[in-house]
């Protein structure tokens, strides 16, 4: 029974995530304006509401990181680390729908979960996830279960050990390390990483609940400004603030927008997306040399996926287009040798 399982419990404030920087147009801004309600972010939607049904789009009763229709037949389910949601949801999935339609494949209801890697692992091992008062069962029986999982090699290895995914993953993207996210207008004139050493500047970054990203950021700080300076910066880290989830692609912008922190340390592609999608709240400061401290994302099929034909079709499509698409959204241009390279998870 569902109630006997162990769940990941989070509370999510906001609506479905928005489009990529290249998709932020004047028309979108008119149709879906950024609203200021108090001092929090109202997340842009990326999926249109079901016609003729109520639609909640505000600070509460909304779910940014579970995209699609539950309770209806699922054509494909992807559970992924969330930091590449702008490109996956904004361009890859819409393109795949068109591609699949031309081949007679059902792709109307693609369910995508875009949460941090530890949460993806936790909900698959524990069999569920709680979003405030709503609990979702994650199981083959419920149908809410991945056909494809995307993430770093270490988390995918955990899932392989639990016999949830196949033994071989394929690398498809490499980030460009960190950039800085600052308040719109950059009121503290933080122009470079060394400026974070100035007394009084409060920083926010991935929490300890996202150890992979956090280690990457700290390693970059240590190397680029020195360990002593890095310790000084992290001594002024904002660890908690109202509504913090442990999801960096929600928390960092929220902290900047609500003025709980002055500077966010986050992946370059996310800083770039937020600066383009939410210019009222923030702007980006690039960090020279940060691309030396990067990491990759890989994809793997679930073992005996519920929708095997769809999983195979999406993988085929994805590995054709991803190498060219991801760099347009702030990722590094991955080499031909690295792209699609098989990685053993055993």
C-alpha angles and dihedrals in degrees: 000000000000095000092061093062131090115249139198105239119205136151116220125200117193144042130278116307120268139238128285124269091263088055097050100107136165089251091055091049090054094046096042110022123190106253127208112217111167108312103316136099121255103206118230116246121238100182119061116237120257106268115254095016132103114268123200114203113165144075097309139034091031131112119210099179106047107068125186140033120310117196091038125088109282117224096191134356124203122184110194145164103266106229095090095049095120094063097035096049098028100050117354099056095045090048091048091052090057092044093049093047090057089056097046094253122142111243105149096111111042111167116205127184112199107187134132115286096251090054092049089051092044096051091049094047093041098042100235152029132225120218103189105296094349120089120193121200112226107204144113089253093057093046089228092115131114127262089185130024124199126194147095121321095251096055091043087052089056090054091047090053088055090050092243098121137032122268099253128060129185125222114230109162143028123197125221097236124248136338131179125256114204135174117281110281091021093250094188092049094233099177101159141018092261090063089071089073090069112112115258099026108127117207133199127195142150111321127232087267087072099050098167096057092039093054090049093052094046092048089053092049092049092051099040102043103012132261096271093052090045090054089051091052094048091047085070095046116136100228100173134026134154111295098010110162106180089249109120095198087061103027101053097054090041091054092049094045093048091044091238087129135022102211131026122207107208143139113297094239092053093047088050092050095047093048090053098040099040107030091154088065109033154000133207131246115197120221116217113227095017091114088074087072102059139136138204138238122218136187131220136177121246115246108268093352117216090232101035097164092052092047091053093046094049092047090051092050095042096052090053098052108025098079091060098036103049097061089058087064098052101277124127120263100255118216121253089242093055098039111092091001110158117241122194113229097192 
